[in-house]
Amino acid sequence: MNSVTDFPWEKSYVVGTGTVHTGPCVLHSIVLNACETLGTVDVYDGIDATGQIAQYVLLGASVSYQGITFLYDCEMTTGIHMVFTTFVGNFTVTYH
């Protein structure tokens, strides 16, 4: 297996509120790449903010420019939608 070409996860770069993926999938990880303003990020199993909140990432403890990976490997039945509240920064979300 070649770890570069056989990477099984799709990835999306997320800079604000919006739908990351539409359809059933497995949410593998959310990587915090940068944080400029502290806040919260809600991750919904859905294509908008009316779905079930699957994960809640609280980024209020510290500002770090080191990457932080949140590993989930959880089933999302409808999709992945993220809502940024006060938070300014960006993530890489991996899913399959």
Gaussian input, Z-matrix of N, CA and C with variables (Angstrom, degrees):
# hf/3-21g

backbone

0 1
 N
 C     1     B1
 C     2     B2     1     A1
 N     3     B3     2     A2     1     D1
 C     4     B4     3     A3     2     D2
 C     5     B5     4     A4     3     D3
 N     6     B6     5     A5     4     D4
 C     7     B7     6     A6     5     D5
 C     8     B8     7     A7     6     D6
 N     9     B9     8     A8     7     D7
 C    10    B10     9     A9     8     D8
 C    11    B11    10    A10     9     D9
 N    12    B12    11    A11    10    D10
 C    13    B13    12    A12    11    D11
 C    14    B14    13    A13    12    D12
 N    15    B15    14    A14    13    D13
 C    16    B16    15    A15    14    D14
 C    17    B17    16    A16    15    D15
 N    18    B18    17    A17    16    D16
 C    19    B19    18    A18    17    D17
 C    20    B20    19    A19    18    D18
 N    21    B21    20    A20    19    D19
 C    22    B22    21    A21    20    D20
 C    23    B23    22    A22    21    D21
 N    24    B24    23    A23    22    D22
 C    25    B25    24    A24    23    D23
 C    26    B26    25    A25    24    D24
 N    27    B27    26    A26    25    D25
 C    28    B28    27    A27    26    D26
 C    29    B29    28    A28    27    D27
 N    30    B30    29    A29    28    D28
 C    31    B31    30    A30    29    D29
 C    32    B32    31    A31    30    D30
 N    33    B33    32    A32    31    D31
 C    34    B34    33    A33    32    D32
 C    35    B35    34    A34    33    D33
 N    36    B36    35    A35    34    D34
 C    37    B37    36    A36    35    D35
 C    38    B38    37    A37    36    D36
 N    39    B39    38    A38    37    D37
 C    40    B40    39    A39    38    D38
 C    41    B41    40    A40    39    D39
 N    42    B42    41    A41    40    D40
 C    43    B43    42    A42    41    D41
 C    44    B44    43    A43    42    D42
 N    45    B45    44    A44    43    D43
 C    46    B46    45    A45    44    D44
 C    47    B47    46    A46    45    D45
 N    48    B48    47    A47    46    D46
 C    49    B49    48    A48    47    D47
 C    50    B50    49    A49    48    D48
 N    51    B51    50    A50    49    D49
 C    52    B52    51    A51    50    D50
 C    53    B53    52    A52    51    D51
 N    54    B54    53    A53    52    D52
 C    55    B55    54    A54    53    D53
 C    56    B56    55    A55    54    D54
 N    57    B57    56    A56    55    D55
 C    58    B58    57    A57    56    D56
 C    59    B59    58    A58    57    D57
 N    60    B60    59    A59    58    D58
 C    61    B61    60    A60    59    D59
 C    62    B62    61    A61    60    D60
 N    63    B63    62    A62    61    D61
 C    64    B64    63    A63    62    D62
 C    65    B65    64    A64    63    D63
 N    66    B66    65    A65    64    D64
 C    67    B67    66    A66    65    D65
 C    68    B68    67    A67    66    D66
 N    69    B69    68    A68    67    D67
 C    70    B70    69    A69    68    D68
 C    71    B71    70    A70    69    D69
 N    72    B72    71    A71    70    D70
 C    73    B73    72    A72    71    D71
 C    74    B74    73    A73    72    D72
 N    75    B75    74    A74    73    D73
 C    76    B76    75    A75    74    D74
 C    77    B77    76    A76    75    D75
 N    78    B78    77    A77    76    D76
 C    79    B79    78    A78    77    D77
 C    80    B80    79    A79    78    D78
 N    81    B81    80    A80    79    D79
 C    82    B82    81    A81    80    D80
 C    83    B83    82    A82    81    D81
 N    84    B84    83    A83    82    D82
 C    85    B85    84    A84    83    D83
 C    86    B86    85    A85    84    D84
 N    87    B87    86    A86    85    D85
 C    88    B88    87    A87    86    D86
 C    89    B89    88    A88    87    D87
 N    90    B90    89    A89    88    D88
 C    91    B91    90    A90    89    D89
 C    92    B92    91    A91    90    D90
 N    93    B93    92    A92    91    D91
 C    94    B94    93    A93    92    D92
 C    95    B95    94    A94    93    D93
 N    96    B96    95    A95    94    D94
 C    97    B97    96    A96    95    D95
 C    98    B98    97    A97    96    D96
 N    99    B99    98    A98    97    D97
 C   100   B100    99    A99    98    D98
 C   101   B101   100   A100    99    D99
 N   102   B102   101   A101   100   D100
 C   103   B103   102   A102   101   D101
 C   104   B104   103   A103   102   D102
 N   105   B105   104   A104   103   D103
 C   106   B106   105   A105   104   D104
 C   107   B107   106   A106   105   D105
 N   108   B108   107   A107   106   D106
 C   109   B109   108   A108   107   D107
 C   110   B110   109   A109   108   D108
 N   111   B111   110   A110   109   D109
 C   112   B112   111   A111   110   D110
 C   113   B113   112   A112   111   D111
 N   114   B114   113   A113   112   D112
 C   115   B115   114   A114   113   D113
 C   116   B116   115   A115   114   D114
 N   117   B117   116   A116   115   D115
 C   118   B118   117   A117   116   D116
 C   119   B119   118   A118   117   D117
 N   120   B120   119   A119   118   D118
 C   121   B121   120   A120   119   D119
 C   122   B122   121   A121   120   D120
 N   123   B123   122   A122   121   D121
 C   124   B124   123   A123   122   D122
 C   125   B125   124   A124   123   D123
 N   126   B126   125   A125   124   D124
 C   127   B127   126   A126   125   D125
 C   128   B128   127   A127   126   D126
 N   129   B129   128   A128   127   D127
 C   130   B130   129   A129   128   D128
 C   131   B131   130   A130   129   D129
 N   132   B132   131   A131   130   D130
 C   133   B133   132   A132   131   D131
 C   134   B134   133   A133   132   D132
 N   135   B135   134   A134   133   D133
 C   136   B136   135   A135   134   D134
 C   137   B137   136   A136   135   D135
 N   138   B138   137   A137   136   D136
 C   139   B139   138   A138   137   D137
 C   140   B140   139   A139   138   D138
 N   141   B141   140   A140   139   D139
 C   142   B142   141   A141   140   D140
 C   143   B143   142   A142   141   D141
 N   144   B144   143   A143   142   D142
 C   145   B145   144   A144   143   D143
 C   146   B146   145   A145   144   D144
 N   147   B147   146   A146   145   D145
 C   148   B148   147   A147   146   D146
 C   149   B149   148   A148   147   D147
 N   150   B150   149   A149   148   D148
 C   151   B151   150   A150   149   D149
 C   152   B152   151   A151   150   D150
 N   153   B153   152   A152   151   D151
 C   154   B154   153   A153   152   D152
 C   155   B155   154   A154   153   D153
 N   156   B156   155   A155   154   D154
 C   157   B157   156   A156   155   D155
 C   158   B158   157   A157   156   D156
 N   159   B159   158   A158   157   D157
 C   160   B160   159   A159   158   D158
 C   161   B161   160   A160   159   D159
 N   162   B162   161   A161   160   D160
 C   163   B163   162   A162   161   D161
 C   164   B164   163   A163   162   D162
 N   165   B165   164   A164   163   D163
 C   166   B166   165   A165   164   D164
 C   167   B167   166   A166   165   D165
 N   168   B168   167   A167   166   D166
 C   169   B169   168   A168   167   D167
 C   170   B170   169   A169   168   D168
 N   171   B171   170   A170   169   D169
 C   172   B172   171   A171   170   D170
 C   173   B173   172   A172   171   D171
 N   174   B174   173   A173   172   D172
 C   175   B175   174   A174   173   D173
 C   176   B176   175   A175   174   D174
 N   177   B177   176   A176   175   D175
 C   178   B178   177   A177   176   D176
 C   179   B179   178   A178   177   D177
 N   180   B180   179   A179   178   D178
 C   181   B181   180   A180   179   D179
 C   182   B182   181   A181   180   D180
 N   183   B183   182   A182   181   D181
 C   184   B184   183   A183   182   D182
 C   185   B185   184   A184   183   D183
 N   186   B186   185   A185   184   D184
 C   187   B187   186   A186   185   D185
 C   188   B188   187   A187   186   D186
 N   189   B189   188   A188   187   D187
 C   190   B190   189   A189   188   D188
 C   191   B191   190   A190   189   D189
 N   192   B192   191   A191   190   D190
 C   193   B193   192   A192   191   D191
 C   194   B194   193   A193   192   D192
 N   195   B195   194   A194   193   D193
 C   196   B196   195   A195   194   D194
 C   197   B197   196   A196   195   D195
 N   198   B198   197   A197   196   D196
 C   199   B199   198   A198   197   D197
 C   200   B200   199   A199   198   D198
 N   201   B201   200   A200   199   D199
 C   202   B202   201   A201   200   D200
 C   203   B203   202   A202   201   D201
 N   204   B204   203   A203   202   D202
 C   205   B205   204   A204   203   D203
 C   206   B206   205   A205   204   D204
 N   207   B207   206   A206   205   D205
 C   208   B208   207   A207   206   D206
 C   209   B209   208   A208   207   D207
 N   210   B210   209   A209   208   D208
 C   211   B211   210   A210   209   D209
 C   212   B212   211   A211   210   D210
 N   213   B213   212   A212   211   D211
 C   214   B214   213   A213   212   D212
 C   215   B215   214   A214   213   D213
 N   216   B216   215   A215   214   D214
 C   217   B217   216   A216   215   D215
 C   218   B218   217   A217   216   D216
 N   219   B219   218   A218   217   D217
 C   220   B220   219   A219   218   D218
 C   221   B221   220   A220   219   D219
 N   222   B222   221   A221   220   D220
 C   223   B223   222   A222   221   D221
 C   224   B224   223   A223   222   D222
 N   225   B225   224   A224   223   D223
 C   226   B226   225   A225   224   D224
 C   227   B227   226   A226   225   D225
 N   228   B228   227   A227   226   D226
 C   229   B229   228   A228   227   D227
 C   230   B230   229   A229   228   D228
 N   231   B231   230   A230   229   D229
 C   232   B232   231   A231   230   D230
 C   233   B233   232   A232   231   D231
 N   234   B234   233   A233   232   D232
 C   235   B235   234   A234   233   D233
 C   236   B236   235   A235   234   D234
 N   237   B237   236   A236   235   D235
 C   238   B238   237   A237   236   D236
 C   239   B239   238   A238   237   D237
 N   240   B240   239   A239   238   D238
 C   241   B241   240   A240   239   D239
 C   242   B242   241   A241   240   D240
 N   243   B243   242   A242   241   D241
 C   244   B244   243   A243   242   D242
 C   245   B245   244   A244   243   D243
 N   246   B246   245   A245   244   D244
 C   247   B247   246   A246   245   D245
 C   248   B248   247   A247   246   D246
 N   249   B249   248   A248   247   D247
 C   250   B250   249   A249   248   D248
 C   251   B251   250   A250   249   D249
 N   252   B252   251   A251   250   D250
 C   253   B253   252   A252   251   D251
 C   254   B254   253   A253   252   D252
 N   255   B255   254   A254   253   D253
 C   256   B256   255   A255   254   D254
 C   257   B257   256   A256   255   D255
 N   258   B258   257   A257   256   D256
 C   259   B259   258   A258   257   D257
 C   260   B260   259   A259   258   D258
 N   261   B261   260   A260   259   D259
 C   262   B262   261   A261   260   D260
 C   263   B263   262   A262   261   D261
 N   264   B264   263   A263   262   D262
 C   265   B265   264   A264   263   D263
 C   266   B266   265   A265   264   D264
 N   267   B267   266   A266   265   D265
 C   268   B268   267   A267   266   D266
 C   269   B269   268   A268   267   D267
 N   270   B270   269   A269   268   D268
 C   271   B271   270   A270   269   D269
 C   272   B272   271   A271   270   D270
 N   273   B273   272   A272   271   D271
 C   274   B274   273   A273   272   D272
 C   275   B275   274   A274   273   D273
 N   276   B276   275   A275   274   D274
 C   277   B277   276   A276   275   D275
 C   278   B278   277   A277   276   D276
 N   279   B279   278   A278   277   D277
 C   280   B280   279   A279   278   D278
 C   281   B281   280   A280   279   D279
 N   282   B282   281   A281   280   D280
 C   283   B283   282   A282   281   D281
 C   284   B284   283   A283   282   D282
 N   285   B285   284   A284   283   D283
 C   286   B286   285   A285   284   D284
 C   287   B287   286   A286   285   D285

   B1=1.4461
   B2=1.5299
   B3=1.2938
   B4=1.4630
   B5=1.5264
   B6=1.3234
   B7=1.4688
   B8=1.5266
   B9=1.3100
   B10=1.4665
   B11=1.5205
   B12=1.3137
   B13=1.4629
   B14=1.5172
   B15=1.3315
   B16=1.4593
   B17=1.5291
   B18=1.3145
   B19=1.4693
   B20=1.5290
   B21=1.3370
   B22=1.4720
   B23=1.5297
   B24=1.3162
   B25=1.4557
   B26=1.5274
   B27=1.3309
   B28=1.4629
   B29=1.5184
   B30=1.3326
   B31=1.4624
   B32=1.5130
   B33=1.3197
   B34=1.4640
   B35=1.5138
   B36=1.3165
   B37=1.4568
   B38=1.5280
   B39=1.3192
   B40=1.4657
   B41=1.5228
   B42=1.3465
   B43=1.4646
   B44=1.5293
   B45=1.3297
   B46=1.4542
   B47=1.5203
   B48=1.3184
   B49=1.4554
   B50=1.5232
   B51=1.3345
   B52=1.4592
   B53=1.5112
   B54=1.3279
   B55=1.4553
   B56=1.5188
   B57=1.3068
   B58=1.4589
   B59=1.5272
   B60=1.3362
   B61=1.4687
   B62=1.5254
   B63=1.3142
   B64=1.4635
   B65=1.5163
   B66=1.3143
   B67=1.4558
   B68=1.5142
   B69=1.3420
   B70=1.4612
   B71=1.5265
   B72=1.3339
   B73=1.4615
   B74=1.5195
   B75=1.3167
   B76=1.4587
   B77=1.5223
   B78=1.3332
   B79=1.4601
   B80=1.5232
   B81=1.3313
   B82=1.4729
   B83=1.5268
   B84=1.3454
   B85=1.4640
   B86=1.5245
   B87=1.3152
   B88=1.4642
   B89=1.5260
   B90=1.3241
   B91=1.4607
   B92=1.5253
   B93=1.3228
   B94=1.4570
   B95=1.5195
   B96=1.3331
   B97=1.4605
   B98=1.5194
   B99=1.3288
   B100=1.4644
   B101=1.5192
   B102=1.3196
   B103=1.4593
   B104=1.5214
   B105=1.3305
   B106=1.4558
   B107=1.5272
   B108=1.3325
   B109=1.4570
   B110=1.5145
   B111=1.3319
   B112=1.4553
   B113=1.5127
   B114=1.3142
   B115=1.4545
   B116=1.5098
   B117=1.3174
   B118=1.4592
   B119=1.5216
   B120=1.3261
   B121=1.4607
   B122=1.5229
   B123=1.3301
   B124=1.4640
   B125=1.5156
   B126=1.3216
   B127=1.4591
   B128=1.5228
   B129=1.3300
   B130=1.4568
   B131=1.5184
   B132=1.3237
   B133=1.4592
   B134=1.5207
   B135=1.3210
   B136=1.4588
   B137=1.5119
   B138=1.3307
   B139=1.4593
   B140=1.5233
   B141=1.3373
   B142=1.4548
   B143=1.5298
   B144=1.3053
   B145=1.4684
   B146=1.5250
   B147=1.3392
   B148=1.4578
   B149=1.5216
   B150=1.3195
   B151=1.4637
   B152=1.5172
   B153=1.3003
   B154=1.4639
   B155=1.5242
   B156=1.3408
   B157=1.4617
   B158=1.5212
   B159=1.3287
   B160=1.4568
   B161=1.5217
   B162=1.3151
   B163=1.4590
   B164=1.5227
   B165=1.3008
   B166=1.4571
   B167=1.5159
   B168=1.3094
   B169=1.4570
   B170=1.5219
   B171=1.3143
   B172=1.4595
   B173=1.5177
   B174=1.3066
   B175=1.4610
   B176=1.5151
   B177=1.3110
   B178=1.4450
   B179=1.5122
   B180=1.3133
   B181=1.4535
   B182=1.5230
   B183=1.3246
   B184=1.4564
   B185=1.5189
   B186=1.2980
   B187=1.4587
   B188=1.5156
   B189=1.3074
   B190=1.4610
   B191=1.5099
   B192=1.3074
   B193=1.4564
   B194=1.5141
   B195=1.3108
   B196=1.4510
   B197=1.5191
   B198=1.3242
   B199=1.4635
   B200=1.5115
   B201=1.3112
   B202=1.4592
   B203=1.5202
   B204=1.3218
   B205=1.4552
   B206=1.5179
   B207=1.3406
   B208=1.4600
   B209=1.5241
   B210=1.3349
   B211=1.4537
   B212=1.5256
   B213=1.3392
   B214=1.4674
   B215=1.5233
   B216=1.3263
   B217=1.4640
   B218=1.5257
   B219=1.3383
   B220=1.4558
   B221=1.5273
   B222=1.3295
   B223=1.4590
   B224=1.5244
   B225=1.3123
   B226=1.4562
   B227=1.5298
   B228=1.3238
   B229=1.4622
   B230=1.5268
   B231=1.3447
   B232=1.4596
   B233=1.5240
   B234=1.3132
   B235=1.4621
   B236=1.5125
   B237=1.3245
   B238=1.4707
   B239=1.5204
   B240=1.3230
   B241=1.4638
   B242=1.5276
   B243=1.3343
   B244=1.4652
   B245=1.5221
   B246=1.3321
   B247=1.4658
   B248=1.5257
   B249=1.3186
   B250=1.4602
   B251=1.5260
   B252=1.3388
   B253=1.4625
   B254=1.5268
   B255=1.2882
   B256=1.4552
   B257=1.5344
   B258=1.3207
   B259=1.4600
   B260=1.5299
   B261=1.3285
   B262=1.4665
   B263=1.5175
   B264=1.3066
   B265=1.4515
   B266=1.5096
   B267=1.3334
   B268=1.4559
   B269=1.5175
   B270=1.3414
   B271=1.4408
   B272=1.5301
   B273=1.3221
   B274=1.4530
   B275=1.5171
   B276=1.3417
   B277=1.4518
   B278=1.5286
   B279=1.3438
   B280=1.4549
   B281=1.5254
   B282=1.3262
   B283=1.4670
   B284=1.5179
   B285=1.3414
   B286=1.4686
   B287=1.5086
   A1=109.00
   A2=116.25
   A3=122.37
   A4=107.67
   A5=117.39
   A6=120.81
   A7=113.25
   A8=117.58
   A9=120.01
   A10=110.80
   A11=117.54
   A12=120.68
   A13=113.64
   A14=118.61
   A15=121.60
   A16=113.05
   A17=117.24
   A18=121.38
   A19=108.72
   A20=118.96
   A21=120.57
   A22=115.22
   A23=119.20
   A24=121.23
   A25=111.18
   A26=115.59
   A27=121.17
   A28=106.46
   A29=117.53
   A30=118.74
   A31=110.42
   A32=114.89
   A33=122.48
   A34=108.98
   A35=115.77
   A36=123.09
   A37=106.89
   A38=117.60
   A39=122.25
   A40=109.53
   A41=116.27
   A42=120.81
   A43=112.93
   A44=117.61
   A45=120.14
   A46=110.75
   A47=115.87
   A48=122.53
   A49=110.78
   A50=116.09
   A51=120.02
   A52=112.44
   A53=114.65
   A54=121.69
   A55=109.52
   A56=115.98
   A57=122.65
   A58=110.14
   A59=116.43
   A60=121.82
   A61=108.60
   A62=116.05
   A63=121.96
   A64=108.80
   A65=116.44
   A66=122.10
   A67=112.04
   A68=116.46
   A69=120.78
   A70=111.40
   A71=115.55
   A72=120.34
   A73=109.19
   A74=114.75
   A75=121.68
   A76=106.71
   A77=116.30
   A78=121.56
   A79=106.98
   A80=115.53
   A81=119.78
   A82=111.42
   A83=116.41
   A84=118.35
   A85=111.33
   A86=113.94
   A87=122.47
   A88=105.39
   A89=115.91
   A90=121.53
   A91=108.48
   A92=116.29
   A93=121.17
   A94=107.50
   A95=116.10
   A96=120.72
   A97=111.97
   A98=116.17
   A99=120.86
   A100=109.76
   A101=115.77
   A102=121.77
   A103=107.95
   A104=116.14
   A105=121.11
   A106=111.86
   A107=116.62
   A108=122.08
   A109=108.98
   A110=116.90
   A111=121.71
   A112=111.20
   A113=115.76
   A114=121.86
   A115=109.45
   A116=116.90
   A117=122.14
   A118=109.58
   A119=113.96
   A120=121.46
   A121=107.09
   A122=116.30
   A123=121.44
   A124=107.91
   A125=116.87
   A126=122.26
   A127=107.28
   A128=115.92
   A129=122.19
   A130=111.94
   A131=115.99
   A132=121.72
   A133=105.11
   A134=115.62
   A135=120.30
   A136=110.24
   A137=114.73
   A138=120.50
   A139=111.27
   A140=115.40
   A141=121.67
   A142=107.81
   A143=116.56
   A144=120.97
   A145=113.13
   A146=118.44
   A147=120.10
   A148=112.25
   A149=117.63
   A150=121.09
   A151=111.38
   A152=114.87
   A153=122.10
   A154=109.74
   A155=117.21
   A156=119.23
   A157=107.46
   A158=115.40
   A159=120.90
   A160=111.32
   A161=116.72
   A162=121.71
   A163=108.50
   A164=114.74
   A165=120.81
   A166=106.69
   A167=116.10
   A168=120.70
   A169=107.65
   A170=117.66
   A171=122.69
   A172=107.77
   A173=115.18
   A174=119.68
   A175=108.73
   A176=115.16
   A177=119.97
   A178=113.69
   A179=116.95
   A180=119.95
   A181=112.73
   A182=116.17
   A183=118.64
   A184=110.36
   A185=114.97
   A186=120.96
   A187=106.76
   A188=116.20
   A189=120.21
   A190=109.69
   A191=116.43
   A192=119.92
   A193=110.55
   A194=117.04
   A195=121.50
   A196=107.18
   A197=116.55
   A198=119.41
   A199=111.77
   A200=115.72
   A201=122.04
   A202=106.28
   A203=117.18
   A204=121.32
   A205=109.79
   A206=115.06
   A207=122.24
   A208=105.85
   A209=118.40
   A210=123.15
   A211=109.29
   A212=117.03
   A213=121.07
   A214=113.22
   A215=118.52
   A216=122.62
   A217=111.28
   A218=115.78
   A219=120.25
   A220=110.52
   A221=115.16
   A222=121.70
   A223=110.45
   A224=115.60
   A225=122.16
   A226=105.79
   A227=117.71
   A228=120.64
   A229=113.91
   A230=117.69
   A231=121.13
   A232=113.02
   A233=117.52
   A234=121.62
   A235=110.14
   A236=115.43
   A237=121.41
   A238=107.72
   A239=115.93
   A240=122.04
   A241=107.44
   A242=116.34
   A243=120.74
   A244=110.27
   A245=115.47
   A246=121.51
   A247=108.02
   A248=115.85
   A249=122.07
   A250=108.26
   A251=117.28
   A252=121.88
   A253=107.19
   A254=117.31
   A255=126.19
   A256=112.29
   A257=117.05
   A258=122.14
   A259=111.18
   A260=116.06
   A261=122.23
   A262=107.26
   A263=116.12
   A264=122.33
   A265=108.59
   A266=116.53
   A267=118.39
   A268=110.97
   A269=113.94
   A270=123.19
   A271=109.94
   A272=115.73
   A273=121.85
   A274=105.76
   A275=116.80
   A276=122.63
   A277=107.75
   A278=116.96
   A279=120.27
   A280=108.85
   A281=115.26
   A282=122.30
   A283=108.71
   A284=115.72
   A285=120.25
   A286=108.74
   D1=132.54
   D2=176.33
   D3=-97.13
   D4=113.52
   D5=-174.42
   D6=-65.12
   D7=-18.17
   D8=179.25
   D9=-84.58
   D10=-46.84
   D11=-175.50
   D12=-90.87
   D13=-19.32
   D14=-177.55
   D15=-103.51
   D16=20.38
   D17=179.55
   D18=-62.51
   D19=117.37
   D20=-170.69
   D21=-80.79
   D22=-1.60
   D23=-173.03
   D24=-106.87
   D25=137.60
   D26=169.05
   D27=-76.44
   D28=157.00
   D29=177.61
   D30=-138.12
   D31=147.83
   D32=177.22
   D33=-134.25
   D34=138.48
   D35=176.70
   D36=-93.35
   D37=122.76
   D38=-172.54
   D39=-118.19
   D40=125.28
   D41=-178.62
   D42=-119.06
   D43=0.19
   D44=179.96
   D45=-173.80
   D46=-178.72
   D47=-179.67
   D48=-56.81
   D49=134.73
   D50=176.96
   D51=163.21
   D52=174.51
   D53=179.07
   D54=-84.44
   D55=126.82
   D56=-179.32
   D57=-88.48
   D58=-41.35
   D59=-177.84
   D60=-150.64
   D61=142.45
   D62=175.85
   D63=-111.23
   D64=127.98
   D65=178.70
   D66=111.65
   D67=165.38
   D68=-179.95
   D69=-60.89
   D70=144.09
   D71=179.75
   D72=-167.18
   D73=177.03
   D74=171.24
   D75=-112.02
   D76=120.38
   D77=174.87
   D78=-78.78
   D79=111.70
   D80=-176.53
   D81=-84.78
   D82=-57.65
   D83=-176.53
   D84=-152.72
   D85=158.72
   D86=172.27
   D87=-126.56
   D88=119.49
   D89=-177.32
   D90=-107.83
   D91=121.28
   D92=174.57
   D93=-79.05
   D94=114.48
   D95=179.71
   D96=-90.25
   D97=-38.90
   D98=-177.56
   D99=-156.04
   D100=150.13
   D101=178.49
   D102=-138.70
   D103=117.94
   D104=178.55
   D105=-101.99
   D106=-36.63
   D107=179.37
   D108=-135.24
   D109=128.76
   D110=-178.93
   D111=-66.67
   D112=150.94
   D113=178.15
   D114=178.07
   D115=-156.39
   D116=178.97
   D117=-125.01
   D118=158.19
   D119=175.51
   D120=-134.66
   D121=121.91
   D122=174.68
   D123=-97.92
   D124=136.29
   D125=178.01
   D126=-114.68
   D127=116.44
   D128=-176.48
   D129=-101.27
   D130=144.70
   D131=166.62
   D132=-84.78
   D133=88.15
   D134=-175.89
   D135=172.88
   D136=-175.82
   D137=178.32
   D138=-110.49
   D139=6.18
   D140=174.58
   D141=-157.09
   D142=-174.21
   D143=-175.05
   D144=-83.13
   D145=12.62
   D146=178.14
   D147=-98.90
   D148=-4.77
   D149=179.21
   D150=-77.01
   D151=-173.67
   D152=178.83
   D153=-77.17
   D154=131.76
   D155=174.80
   D156=-70.70
   D157=118.72
   D158=-178.37
   D159=-92.46
   D160=-37.91
   D161=-178.35
   D162=-143.60
   D163=153.54
   D164=179.04
   D165=-133.48
   D166=114.16
   D167=-178.66
   D168=-104.19
   D169=113.42
   D170=178.94
   D171=-97.50
   D172=116.94
   D173=179.55
   D174=-114.69
   D175=63.20
   D176=-177.44
   D177=-120.47
   D178=0.13
   D179=-175.79
   D180=-86.90
   D181=-39.06
   D182=-177.87
   D183=-161.13
   D184=159.20
   D185=173.29
   D186=-103.77
   D187=126.13
   D188=-177.76
   D189=-134.86
   D190=138.56
   D191=175.76
   D192=-99.62
   D193=7.41
   D194=172.19
   D195=-88.53
   D196=140.58
   D197=178.84
   D198=-63.26
   D199=138.80
   D200=176.58
   D201=-124.92
   D202=128.88
   D203=-179.88
   D204=-108.87
   D205=126.49
   D206=174.03
   D207=-102.97
   D208=113.79
   D209=-177.27
   D210=-96.44
   D211=126.09
   D212=-175.84
   D213=-117.73
   D214=-53.99
   D215=-174.41
   D216=48.88
   D217=51.78
   D218=-179.89
   D219=-116.37
   D220=150.54
   D221=-179.40
   D222=-76.90
   D223=132.19
   D224=174.17
   D225=-116.39
   D226=118.83
   D227=-172.84
   D228=-83.70
   D229=-24.02
   D230=-175.34
   D231=-115.88
   D232=-34.29
   D233=-178.29
   D234=158.68
   D235=-169.29
   D236=178.25
   D237=-126.83
   D238=122.94
   D239=178.08
   D240=-131.32
   D241=131.05
   D242=-179.38
   D243=-114.95
   D244=139.07
   D245=177.98
   D246=-122.18
   D247=117.94
   D248=177.21
   D249=-90.64
   D250=128.18
   D251=175.29
   D252=-120.48
   D253=110.41
   D254=-178.30
   D255=70.05
   D256=-26.84
   D257=-176.51
   D258=-65.81
   D259=133.92
   D260=171.61
   D261=-126.11
   D262=120.01
   D263=-178.80
   D264=171.24
   D265=-160.46
   D266=178.74
   D267=-150.42
   D268=157.48
   D269=-177.36
   D270=-131.84
   D271=158.08
   D272=163.07
   D273=-113.48
   D274=124.26
   D275=-178.96
   D276=-108.77
   D277=128.88
   D278=177.02
   D279=-113.02
   D280=141.69
   D281=-175.38
   D282=-157.31
   D283=166.86
   D284=176.56
   D285=-151.24

